[in-house]
């Protein structure tokens, strides 16, 4: 005789309740960066992308920071041991995969969420042909991703990926954000 364990029934009931209540996945997420392979200008370049976890108190600094200064050699925001432990580097070059992913199962999420208390992820692309600094996401080389699941329009059950496209003109978040 098949019996369903009470714990399994309770878990199933909680999942259904969350689904009907408009469940918002909480971090960690998959962060997928995809380079535009069709653009020959990008294909000819080696492009570095840094993904950095930041807390609420650090966010204004990262929103107002000069992206030009960030990419200067020996910038401590990029080269210090603390910075490199809280950053994920992606390099896009000829012969490499056009898609790179930080999996939601990657160990870096433990450092970002537990040690850093991350509330946002800042994505910075080294695009030397863009030289004018802009604040926040107005600078096309910078994307700011809130980690609150309530800010994202999830397409369905199990959707936990934030896709970002790297174009010649800059970074484009391909998942819709809800207003704050």
N, CA and C atoms as an extended XYZ file, in Angstrom:
540
Properties=species:S:1:pos:R:3:atomname:S:1:resname:S:1:resid:I:1 pbc="F F F"
N         0.836       -1.187        0.000 N   UNK     1
C         0.000        0.000        0.000 CA  UNK     1
C         0.883        1.252        0.000 C   UNK     1
N         0.587        2.168       -0.894 N   UNK     2
C         1.360        3.405       -0.967 CA  UNK     2
C         0.811        4.406        0.023 C   UNK     2
N         1.697        4.963        0.793 N   UNK     3
C         1.295        6.025        1.712 CA  UNK     3
C         2.168        7.231        1.440 C   UNK     3
N         1.585        8.371        1.556 N   UNK     4
C         2.330        9.604        1.364 CA  UNK     4
C         2.738       10.108        2.736 C   UNK     4
N         3.997       10.383        2.879 N   UNK     5
C         4.509       10.852        4.164 CA  UNK     5
C         3.961       12.241        4.462 C   UNK     5
N         3.632       12.498        5.718 N   UNK     6
C         3.096       13.820        6.085 CA  UNK     6
C         4.031       14.968        5.718 C   UNK     6
N         5.342       14.781        5.853 N   UNK     7
C         6.284       15.858        5.519 CA  UNK     7
C         6.231       16.180        4.028 C   UNK     7
N         6.119       15.150        3.191 N   UNK     8
C         6.039       15.374        1.743 CA  UNK     8
C         4.747       16.100        1.392 C   UNK     8
N         3.665       15.733        2.047 N   UNK     9
C         2.387       16.418        1.797 CA  UNK     9
C         2.482       17.884        2.200 C   UNK     9
N         3.087       18.146        3.345 N   UNK    10
C         3.216       19.527        3.823 CA  UNK    10
C         4.082       20.341        2.869 C   UNK    10
N         5.187       19.747        2.399 N   UNK    11
C         6.066       20.454        1.461 CA  UNK    11
C         5.323       20.770        0.170 C   UNK    11
N         4.567       19.807       -0.326 N   UNK    12
C         3.794       20.031       -1.544 CA  UNK    12
C         2.760       21.124       -1.354 C   UNK    12
N         2.103       21.127       -0.217 N   UNK    13
C         1.100       22.152        0.071 CA  UNK    13
C         1.744       23.531        0.149 C   UNK    13
N         2.925       23.622        0.752 N   UNK    14
C         3.623       24.908        0.840 CA  UNK    14
C         4.016       25.406       -0.546 C   UNK    14
N         4.492       24.505       -1.397 N   UNK    15
C         4.863       24.889       -2.763 CA  UNK    15
C         3.657       25.425       -3.530 C   UNK    15
N         2.547       24.738       -3.426 N   UNK    16
C         1.333       25.198       -4.107 CA  UNK    16
C         0.869       26.536       -3.558 C   UNK    16
N         0.908       26.690       -2.242 N   UNK    17
C         0.488       27.957       -1.632 CA  UNK    17
C         1.385       29.094       -2.111 C   UNK    17
N         2.688       28.846       -2.167 N   UNK    18
C         3.622       29.874       -2.628 CA  UNK    18
C         3.357       30.229       -4.084 C   UNK    18
N         3.060       29.223       -4.899 N   UNK    19
C         2.801       29.460       -6.313 CA  UNK    19
C         1.565       30.350       -6.484 C   UNK    19
N         0.515       30.057       -5.742 N   UNK    20
C        -0.711       30.833       -5.885 CA  UNK    20
C        -0.609       32.201       -5.226 C   UNK    20
N         0.323       32.362       -4.290 N   UNK    21
C         0.488       33.640       -3.605 CA  UNK    21
C         1.423       34.569       -4.373 C   UNK    21
N         1.921       34.140       -5.523 N   UNK    22
C         2.815       34.989       -6.304 CA  UNK    22
C         4.239       34.913       -5.792 C   UNK    22
N         4.737       33.725       -5.617 N   UNK    23
C         6.070       33.482       -5.076 CA  UNK    23
C         7.138       34.223       -5.883 C   UNK    23
N         8.064       34.825       -5.168 N   UNK    24
C         9.184       35.520       -5.790 CA  UNK    24
C        10.452       34.808       -5.365 C   UNK    24
N        11.166       34.172       -6.297 N   UNK    25
C        12.388       33.483       -5.911 CA  UNK    25
C        13.362       34.438       -5.234 C   UNK    25
N        13.993       33.971       -4.206 N   UNK    26
C        15.004       34.784       -3.543 CA  UNK    26
C        16.372       34.309       -4.006 C   UNK    26
N        17.398       35.143       -3.807 N   UNK    27
C        18.714       34.746       -4.280 CA  UNK    27
C        19.170       33.480       -3.577 C   UNK    27
N        20.048       32.741       -4.203 N   UNK    28
C        20.836       33.065       -5.383 CA  UNK    28
C        20.098       32.807       -6.695 C   UNK    28
N        20.604       33.470       -7.735 N   UNK    29
C        20.064       33.318       -9.078 CA  UNK    29
C        21.185       32.874      -10.018 C   UNK    29
N        20.819       32.471      -11.202 N   UNK    30
C        21.794       32.304      -12.277 CA  UNK    30
C        21.958       33.678      -12.915 C   UNK    30
N        23.188       34.109      -13.091 N   UNK    31
C        23.452       35.349      -13.822 CA  UNK    31
C        24.153       34.940      -15.107 C   UNK    31
N        23.483       35.198      -16.224 N   UNK    32
C        23.979       34.770      -17.532 CA  UNK    32
C        24.369       35.998      -18.347 C   UNK    32
N        25.631       36.040      -18.762 N   UNK    33
C        26.104       37.123      -19.628 CA  UNK    33
C        26.393       36.513      -20.990 C   UNK    33
N        25.799       37.126      -22.019 N   UNK    34
C        25.923       36.631      -23.400 CA  UNK    34
C        26.418       37.775      -24.278 C   UNK    34
N        27.515       37.511      -24.987 N   UNK    35
C        28.053       38.524      -25.894 CA  UNK    35
C        27.329       38.427      -27.240 C   UNK    35
N        27.137       39.575      -27.875 N   UNK    36
C        26.505       39.612      -29.188 CA  UNK    36
C        27.508       39.114      -30.227 C   UNK    36
N        27.398       37.848      -30.592 N   UNK    37
C        28.339       37.220      -31.534 CA  UNK    37
C        28.241       37.788      -32.948 C   UNK    37
N        27.114       38.391      -33.268 N   UNK    38
C        26.897       38.877      -34.629 CA  UNK    38
C        27.614       40.199      -34.885 C   UNK    38
N        28.074       40.846      -33.820 N   UNK    39
C        28.739       42.136      -33.976 CA  UNK    39
C        30.242       41.905      -34.163 C   UNK    39
N        30.776       42.146      -35.365 N   UNK    40
C        32.202       41.892      -35.615 CA  UNK    40
C        33.113       42.758      -34.753 C   UNK    40
N        32.611       43.923      -34.314 N   UNK    41
C        33.433       44.795      -33.464 CA  UNK    41
C        33.690       44.142      -32.112 C   UNK    41
N        32.691       43.402      -31.603 N   UNK    42
C        32.874       42.706      -30.330 CA  UNK    42
C        33.692       41.431      -30.514 C   UNK    42
N        33.467       40.748      -31.599 N   UNK    43
C        34.168       39.483      -31.855 CA  UNK    43
C        35.669       39.694      -31.955 C   UNK    43
N        36.090       40.883      -32.375 N   UNK    44
C        37.512       41.167      -32.543 CA  UNK    44
C        38.184       41.593      -31.238 C   UNK    44
N        37.421       41.794      -30.201 N   UNK    45
C        37.929       42.309      -28.925 CA  UNK    45
C        38.039       41.205      -27.882 C   UNK    45
N        38.829       41.457      -26.866 N   UNK    46
C        38.791       40.675      -25.634 CA  UNK    46
C        38.138       41.593      -24.607 C   UNK    46
N        36.999       41.174      -24.086 N   UNK    47
C        36.225       42.051      -23.209 CA  UNK    47
C        36.118       41.431      -21.827 C   UNK    47
N        36.451       42.239      -20.837 N   UNK    48
C        36.367       41.798      -19.446 CA  UNK    48
C        35.084       42.328      -18.824 C   UNK    48
N        34.437       41.462      -18.066 N   UNK    49
C        33.239       41.829      -17.315 CA  UNK    49
C        33.487       41.432      -15.862 C   UNK    49
N        33.261       42.373      -14.949 N   UNK    50
C        33.371       42.099      -13.516 CA  UNK    50
C        31.987       42.125      -12.914 C   UNK    50
N        31.703       41.125      -12.071 N   UNK    51
C        30.416       41.048      -11.379 CA  UNK    51
C        30.729       41.102       -9.892 C   UNK    51
N        30.204       42.129       -9.230 N   UNK    52
C        30.558       42.427       -7.849 CA  UNK    52
C        29.304       42.481       -6.988 C   UNK    52
N        29.339       41.798       -5.857 N   UNK    53
C        28.232       41.853       -4.904 CA  UNK    53
C        28.437       43.048       -3.985 C   UNK    53
N        27.370       43.810       -3.755 N   UNK    54
C        27.456       44.967       -2.861 CA  UNK    54
C        26.258       44.976       -1.915 C   UNK    54
N        26.503       45.527       -0.728 N   UNK    55
C        25.436       45.707        0.245 CA  UNK    55
C        24.737       47.042        0.039 C   UNK    55
N        23.633       47.212        0.717 N   UNK    56
C        22.830       48.441        0.589 CA  UNK    56
C        23.649       49.690        0.895 C   UNK    56
N        24.519       49.628        1.917 N   UNK    57
C        25.319       50.791        2.296 CA  UNK    57
C        26.399       51.126        1.267 C   UNK    57
N        26.849       50.151        0.480 N   UNK    58
C        27.876       50.367       -0.542 CA  UNK    58
C        27.295       50.811       -1.880 C   UNK    58
N        26.014       50.563       -2.072 N   UNK    59
C        25.399       50.787       -3.377 CA  UNK    59
C        25.595       52.205       -3.910 C   UNK    59
N        25.385       53.274       -3.117 N   UNK    60
C        25.580       54.625       -3.667 CA  UNK    60
C        26.994       54.856       -4.222 C   UNK    60
N        27.999       54.285       -3.570 N   UNK    61
C        29.375       54.419       -4.059 CA  UNK    61
C        29.510       53.806       -5.438 C   UNK    61
N        28.957       52.607       -5.624 N   UNK    62
C        29.064       51.911       -6.906 CA  UNK    62
C        28.197       52.559       -7.981 C   UNK    62
N        27.098       53.194       -7.593 N   UNK    63
C        26.243       53.879       -8.569 CA  UNK    63
C        26.906       55.148       -9.105 C   UNK    63
N        27.653       55.854       -8.243 N   UNK    64
C        28.243       57.137       -8.635 CA  UNK    64
C        29.687       57.026       -9.109 C   UNK    64
N        30.309       55.875       -8.894 N   UNK    65
C        31.715       55.683       -9.228 CA  UNK    65
C        31.959       55.851      -10.729 C   UNK    65
N        33.091       56.444      -11.053 N   UNK    66
C        33.510       56.579      -12.441 CA  UNK    66
C        33.901       55.204      -12.977 C   UNK    66
N        33.245       54.783      -14.038 N   UNK    67
C        33.592       53.497      -14.645 CA  UNK    67
C        34.975       53.596      -15.280 C   UNK    67
N        35.331       54.770      -15.806 N   UNK    68
C        36.674       54.957      -16.359 CA  UNK    68
C        37.737       54.722      -15.289 C   UNK    68
N        37.533       55.276      -14.092 N   UNK    69
C        38.509       55.088      -13.006 CA  UNK    69
C        38.515       53.647      -12.519 C   UNK    69
N        37.371       53.011      -12.530 N   UNK    70
C        37.311       51.617      -12.093 CA  UNK    70
C        38.267       50.750      -12.918 C   UNK    70
N        38.336       50.990      -14.225 N   UNK    71
C        39.151       50.157      -15.111 CA  UNK    71
C        40.608       50.601      -15.189 C   UNK    71
N        41.005       51.635      -14.439 N   UNK    72
C        42.415       52.046      -14.426 CA  UNK    72
C        43.257       50.938      -13.793 C   UNK    72
N        44.513       50.764      -14.253 N   UNK    73
C        45.393       49.750      -13.656 CA  UNK    73
C        45.583       49.983      -12.152 C   UNK    73
N        45.658       48.912      -11.423 N   UNK    74
C        45.909       48.906       -9.975 CA  UNK    74
C        44.818       49.576       -9.142 C   UNK    74
N        43.630       49.706       -9.674 N   UNK    75
C        42.523       50.244       -8.883 CA  UNK    75
C        42.233       49.246       -7.754 C   UNK    75
N        42.270       49.678       -6.482 N   UNK    76
C        42.051       48.744       -5.373 CA  UNK    76
C        40.646       48.116       -5.367 C   UNK    76
N        39.683       48.759       -6.008 N   UNK    77
C        38.355       48.152       -6.087 CA  UNK    77
C        38.371       46.891       -6.942 C   UNK    77
N        39.393       46.753       -7.790 N   UNK    78
C        39.533       45.562       -8.631 CA  UNK    78
C        40.665       44.654       -8.194 C   UNK    78
N        41.743       45.211       -7.649 N   UNK    79
C        42.949       44.413       -7.463 CA  UNK    79
C        43.242       43.984       -6.026 C   UNK    79
N        42.547       44.505       -5.045 N   UNK    80
C        42.825       44.110       -3.658 CA  UNK    80
C        42.332       42.681       -3.409 C   UNK    80
N        42.928       41.972       -2.448 N   UNK    81
C        42.471       40.605       -2.150 CA  UNK    81
C        40.988       40.547       -1.763 C   UNK    81
N        40.520       41.534       -1.001 N   UNK    82
C        39.105       41.554       -0.620 CA  UNK    82
C        38.219       41.719       -1.849 C   UNK    82
N        38.636       42.597       -2.755 N   UNK    83
C        37.844       42.831       -3.972 CA  UNK    83
C        37.782       41.570       -4.818 C   UNK    83
N        38.918       40.914       -4.998 N   UNK    84
C        38.913       39.740       -5.866 CA  UNK    84
C        38.148       38.573       -5.246 C   UNK    84
N        38.031       38.522       -3.918 N   UNK    85
C        37.262       37.433       -3.305 CA  UNK    85
C        35.756       37.659       -3.429 C   UNK    85
N        35.346       38.898       -3.661 N   UNK    86
C        33.921       39.219       -3.769 CA  UNK    86
C        33.500       39.545       -5.198 C   UNK    86
N        34.389       39.276       -6.138 N   UNK    87
C        34.111       39.599       -7.533 CA  UNK    87
C        34.237       38.330       -8.377 C   UNK    87
N        33.457       38.263       -9.424 N   UNK    88
C        33.612       37.194      -10.407 CA  UNK    88
C        34.012       37.848      -11.712 C   UNK    88
N        35.077       37.359      -12.300 N   UNK    89
C        35.604       37.877      -13.552 CA  UNK    89
C        35.137       36.985      -14.696 C   UNK    89
N        34.658       37.608      -15.762 N   UNK    90
C        34.333       36.910      -17.003 CA  UNK    90
C        35.132       37.575      -18.106 C   UNK    90
N        35.710       36.763      -18.973 N   UNK    91
C        36.444       37.292      -20.123 CA  UNK    91
C        35.850       36.687      -21.387 C   UNK    91
N        35.513       37.558      -22.307 N   UNK    92
C        34.964       37.135      -23.594 CA  UNK    92
C        36.010       37.434      -24.664 C   UNK    92
N        36.448       36.394      -25.343 N   UNK    93
C        37.469       36.551      -26.381 CA  UNK    93
C        37.194       35.534      -27.490 C   UNK    93
N        37.821       35.776      -28.616 N   UNK    94
C        37.684       34.870      -29.755 CA  UNK    94
C        38.026       33.444      -29.318 C   UNK    94
N        37.187       32.498      -29.711 N   UNK    95
C        37.428       31.101      -29.394 CA  UNK    95
C        36.847       30.653      -28.052 C   UNK    95
N        36.324       31.600      -27.267 N   UNK    96
C        35.706       31.244      -25.994 CA  UNK    96
C        34.189       31.237      -26.146 C   UNK    96
N        33.539       30.628      -25.187 N   UNK    97
C        32.080       30.567      -25.218 CA  UNK    97
C        31.486       31.978      -25.203 C   UNK    97
N        30.462       32.223      -26.010 N   UNK    98
C        29.811       33.535      -26.010 CA  UNK    98
C        28.866       33.722      -24.819 C   UNK    98
N        28.675       32.667      -24.037 N   UNK    99
C        27.791       32.730      -22.864 CA  UNK    99
C        28.574       32.264      -21.649 C   UNK    99
N        28.518       33.062      -20.587 N   UNK   100
C        29.125       32.666      -19.320 CA  UNK   100
C        28.080       32.858      -18.235 C   UNK   100
N        28.081       31.937      -17.277 N   UNK   101
C        27.035       31.922      -16.249 CA  UNK   101
C        27.657       31.787      -14.869 C   UNK   101
N        27.137       32.564      -13.947 N   UNK   102
C        27.367       32.297      -12.531 CA  UNK   102
C        26.133       31.523      -12.093 C   UNK   102
N        26.325       30.272      -11.792 N   UNK   103
C        25.209       29.416      -11.406 CA  UNK   103
C        24.697       29.791      -10.021 C   UNK   103
N        23.429       29.601       -9.815 N   UNK   104
C        22.862       29.852       -8.483 CA  UNK   104
C        23.417       28.882       -7.466 C   UNK   104
N        24.077       27.823       -7.935 N   UNK   105
C        24.697       26.839       -7.039 CA  UNK   105
C        26.182       27.130       -6.813 C   UNK   105
N        26.709       28.165       -7.450 N   UNK   106
C        28.123       28.520       -7.314 CA  UNK   106
C        28.410       28.929       -5.868 C   UNK   106
N        29.557       28.519       -5.367 N   UNK   107
C        29.934       28.822       -3.987 CA  UNK   107
C        30.102       30.311       -3.717 C   UNK   107
N        30.287       31.116       -4.743 N   UNK   108
C        30.464       32.549       -4.520 CA  UNK   108
C        29.227       33.178       -3.885 C   UNK   108
N        28.053       32.598       -4.119 N   UNK   109
C        26.828       33.136       -3.531 CA  UNK   109
C        26.875       33.091       -2.004 C   UNK   109
N        27.505       32.081       -1.427 N   UNK   110
C        27.645       32.037        0.032 CA  UNK   110
C        28.431       33.244        0.534 C   UNK   110
N        29.536       33.544       -0.149 N   UNK   111
C        30.336       34.719        0.252 CA  UNK   111
C        29.545       36.001        0.036 C   UNK   111
N        28.875       36.095       -1.115 N   UNK   112
C        28.146       37.315       -1.416 CA  UNK   112
C        27.015       37.558       -0.419 C   UNK   112
N        26.241       36.532       -0.138 N   UNK   113
C        25.053       36.718        0.693 CA  UNK   113
C        25.364       36.691        2.187 C   UNK   113
N        26.227       35.778        2.614 N   UNK   114
C        26.488       35.639        4.049 CA  UNK   114
C        27.577       36.575        4.541 C   UNK   114
N        28.705       36.643        3.850 N   UNK   115
C        29.808       37.475        4.302 CA  UNK   115
C        29.609       38.940        3.938 C   UNK   115
N        29.114       39.174        2.742 N   UNK   116
C        28.999       40.540        2.234 CA  UNK   116
C        27.644       41.155        2.552 C   UNK   116
N        26.624       40.316        2.788 N   UNK   117
C        25.278       40.850        2.991 CA  UNK   117
C        24.765       41.536        1.742 C   UNK   117
N        25.051       40.947        0.593 N   UNK   118
C        24.729       41.571       -0.693 CA  UNK   118
C        23.232       41.783       -0.866 C   UNK   118
N        22.895       42.955       -1.355 N   UNK   119
C        21.518       43.282       -1.731 CA  UNK   119
C        21.422       43.561       -3.239 C   UNK   119
N        22.584       43.759       -3.852 N   UNK   120
C        22.657       44.060       -5.285 CA  UNK   120
C        23.911       43.421       -5.868 C   UNK   120
N        23.886       43.248       -7.171 N   UNK   121
C        25.067       42.839       -7.914 CA  UNK   121
C        25.301       43.917       -8.963 C   UNK   121
N        26.552       44.376       -9.030 N   UNK   122
C        26.936       45.380      -10.022 CA  UNK   122
C        27.747       44.672      -11.099 C   UNK   122
N        27.358       44.883      -12.345 N   UNK   123
C        28.045       44.289      -13.491 CA  UNK   123
C        28.719       45.426      -14.244 C   UNK   123
N        30.042       45.303      -14.438 N   UNK   124
C        30.811       46.332      -15.135 CA  UNK   124
C        31.550       45.706      -16.309 C   UNK   124
N        31.386       46.306      -17.483 N   UNK   125
C        32.038       45.806      -18.696 CA  UNK   125
C        33.115       46.791      -19.141 C   UNK   125
N        34.259       46.250      -19.506 N   UNK   126
C        35.344       47.086      -20.032 CA  UNK   126
C        35.133       47.270      -21.528 C   UNK   126
N        34.605       48.431      -21.872 N   UNK   127
C        34.329       48.792      -23.266 CA  UNK   127
C        35.065       50.110      -23.532 C   UNK   127
N        36.343       50.055      -23.911 N   UNK   128
C        37.173       51.262      -23.971 CA  UNK   128
C        36.711       52.305      -24.981 C   UNK   128
N        35.849       51.952      -25.920 N   UNK   129
C        35.345       52.928      -26.883 CA  UNK   129
C        34.243       53.795      -26.286 C   UNK   129
N        33.714       53.428      -25.128 N   UNK   130
C        32.761       54.292      -24.422 CA  UNK   130
C        33.563       55.021      -23.351 C   UNK   130
N        33.615       56.344      -23.421 N   UNK   131
C        34.493       57.093      -22.517 CA  UNK   131
C        33.768       58.074      -21.610 C   UNK   131
N        32.495       58.310      -21.850 N   UNK   132
C        31.776       59.288      -21.031 CA  UNK   132
C        31.141       58.597      -19.827 C   UNK   132
N        31.569       59.027      -18.637 N   UNK   133
C        30.993       58.490      -17.402 CA  UNK   133
C        29.589       59.020      -17.188 C   UNK   133
N        28.713       58.150      -16.727 N   UNK   134
C        27.344       58.505      -16.363 CA  UNK   134
C        27.048       57.870      -15.006 C   UNK   134
N        26.137       58.437      -14.229 N   UNK   135
C        25.796       57.810      -12.941 CA  UNK   135
C        24.905       56.578      -13.136 C   UNK   135
N        25.018       55.640      -12.200 N   UNK   136
C        24.131       54.478      -12.159 CA  UNK   136
C        24.074       53.718      -13.466 C   UNK   136
N        22.882       53.216      -13.766 N   UNK   137
C        22.681       52.420      -14.976 CA  UNK   137
C        22.613       53.265      -16.242 C   UNK   137
N        22.694       54.595      -16.105 N   UNK   138
C        22.759       55.442      -17.299 CA  UNK   138
C        24.064       55.211      -18.044 C   UNK   138
N        25.092       54.747      -17.312 N   UNK   139
C        26.344       54.365      -17.953 CA  UNK   139
C        26.141       52.968      -18.517 C   UNK   139
N        26.184       52.831      -19.817 N   UNK   140
C        25.879       51.561      -20.486 CA  UNK   140
C        26.881       50.455      -20.164 C   UNK   140
N        27.988       50.822      -19.533 N   UNK   141
C        28.983       49.820      -19.131 CA  UNK   141
C        28.661       49.230      -17.761 C   UNK   141
N        27.623       49.744      -17.108 N   UNK   142
C        27.274       49.316      -15.749 CA  UNK   142
C        25.811       48.874      -15.714 C   UNK   142
N        25.586       47.721      -15.103 N   UNK   143
C        24.220       47.241      -14.847 CA  UNK   143
C        24.125       46.949      -13.352 C   UNK   143
N        23.041       47.369      -12.749 N   UNK   144
C        22.833       47.150      -11.319 CA  UNK   144
C        21.636       46.231      -11.158 C   UNK   144
N        21.889       45.072      -10.556 N   UNK   145
C        20.864       44.045      -10.400 CA  UNK   145
C        20.441       43.943       -8.943 C   UNK   145
N        19.199       44.324       -8.618 N   UNK   146
C        18.732       44.105       -7.249 CA  UNK   146
C        18.557       42.607       -7.009 C   UNK   146
N        18.812       42.171       -5.792 N   UNK   147
C        18.679       40.751       -5.484 CA  UNK   147
C        17.326       40.391       -4.888 C   UNK   147
N        16.479       41.372       -4.657 N   UNK   148
C        15.129       41.086       -4.166 CA  UNK   148
C        14.314       40.430       -5.277 C   UNK   148
N        13.779       39.248       -4.989 N   UNK   149
C        12.976       38.534       -5.979 CA  UNK   149
C        11.713       39.287       -6.364 C   UNK   149
N        11.265       40.193       -5.513 N   UNK   150
C        10.047       40.965       -5.796 CA  UNK   150
C        10.267       42.015       -6.882 C   UNK   150
N        11.530       42.339       -7.194 N   UNK   151
C        11.828       43.364       -8.195 CA  UNK   151
C        11.828       42.829       -9.621 C   UNK   151
N        11.850       41.495       -9.793 N   UNK   152
C        11.969       40.902      -11.119 CA  UNK   152
C        10.644       40.317      -11.579 C   UNK   152
N        10.383       40.401      -12.871 N   UNK   153
C         9.206       39.759      -13.453 CA  UNK   153
C         9.619       38.360      -13.881 C   UNK   153
N         9.326       37.386      -13.042 N   UNK   154
C         9.686       36.003      -13.321 CA  UNK   154
C         8.661       35.428      -14.281 C   UNK   154
N         9.126       34.643      -15.238 N   UNK   155
C         8.234       34.142      -16.279 CA  UNK   155
C         7.529       32.859      -15.885 C   UNK   155
N         7.981       32.183      -14.859 N   UNK   156
C         7.302       30.954      -14.479 CA  UNK   156
C         7.998       30.247      -13.344 C   UNK   156
N         7.390       29.194      -12.928 N   UNK   157
C         7.909       28.384      -11.844 CA  UNK   157
C         9.303       27.877      -12.214 C   UNK   157
N        10.265       28.064      -11.351 N   UNK   158
C        11.613       27.587      -11.601 CA  UNK   158
C        12.505       28.574      -12.338 C   UNK   158
N        11.949       29.700      -12.791 N   UNK   159
C        12.737       30.715      -13.490 CA  UNK   159
C        13.623       31.422      -12.470 C   UNK   159
N        14.923       31.227      -12.571 N   UNK   160
C        15.862       31.826      -11.617 CA  UNK   160
C        17.078       32.388      -12.348 C   UNK   160
N        16.888       32.829      -13.594 N   UNK   161
C        18.007       33.330      -14.389 CA  UNK   161
C        17.797       34.798      -14.731 C   UNK   161
N        18.857       35.580      -14.533 N   UNK   162
C        18.870       36.983      -14.947 CA  UNK   162
C        19.811       37.067      -16.149 C   UNK   162
N        19.247       37.198      -17.356 N   UNK   163
C        20.087       37.260      -18.562 CA  UNK   163
C        20.524       38.693      -18.871 C   UNK   163
N        21.796       38.819      -19.249 N   UNK   164
C        22.370       40.114      -19.619 CA  UNK   164
C        23.046       39.937      -20.973 C   UNK   164
N        22.760       40.848      -21.888 N   UNK   165
C        23.401       40.794      -23.211 CA  UNK   165
C        24.467       41.888      -23.265 C   UNK   165
N        25.625       41.526      -23.762 N   UNK   166
C        26.736       42.455      -23.925 CA  UNK   166
C        26.795       42.868      -25.388 C   UNK   166
N        26.418       44.108      -25.645 N   UNK   167
C        26.397       44.675      -26.986 CA  UNK   167
C        27.525       45.689      -27.130 C   UNK   167
N        27.793       46.121      -28.357 N   UNK   168
C        28.818       47.137      -28.590 CA  UNK   168
C        28.474       48.425      -27.843 C   UNK   168
N        27.195       48.721      -27.721 N   UNK   169
C        26.762       49.949      -27.041 CA  UNK   169
C        26.649       49.788      -25.529 C   UNK   169
N        26.834       48.560      -25.015 N   UNK   170
C        26.822       48.375      -23.567 CA  UNK   170
C        26.030       47.154      -23.123 C   UNK   170
N        25.746       47.113      -21.832 N   UNK   171
C        25.042       46.002      -21.210 CA  UNK   171
C        23.536       46.213      -21.266 C   UNK   171
N        22.800       45.147      -21.549 N   UNK   172
C        21.349       45.207      -21.571 CA  UNK   172
C        20.816       44.069      -20.711 C   UNK   172
N        20.052       44.419      -19.678 N   UNK   173
C        19.410       43.404      -18.843 CA  UNK   173
C        18.189       42.925      -19.615 C   UNK   173
N        18.106       41.635      -19.851 N   UNK   174
C        17.033       41.088      -20.675 CA  UNK   174
C        15.875       40.519      -19.852 C   UNK   174
N        15.805       40.844      -18.601 N   UNK   175
C        14.669       40.463      -17.770 CA  UNK   175
C        14.079       41.781      -17.226 C   UNK   175
N        12.768       41.843      -17.241 N   UNK   176
C        12.103       43.070      -16.852 CA  UNK   176
C        12.112       43.248      -15.333 C   UNK   176
N        12.454       44.472      -14.927 N   UNK   177
C        12.427       44.864      -13.516 CA  UNK   177
C        11.096       45.546      -13.203 C   UNK   177
N        10.578       45.269      -12.032 N   UNK   178
C         9.382       45.981      -11.563 CA  UNK   178
C         9.855       47.266      -10.869 C   UNK   178
N         9.020       48.292      -10.885 N   UNK   179
C         9.398       49.526      -10.172 CA  UNK   179
C         9.519       49.249       -8.671 C   UNK   179
N        10.343       50.066       -8.009 N   UNK   180
C        10.514       49.906       -6.561 CA  UNK   180
C         9.245       50.255       -5.825 C   UNK   180
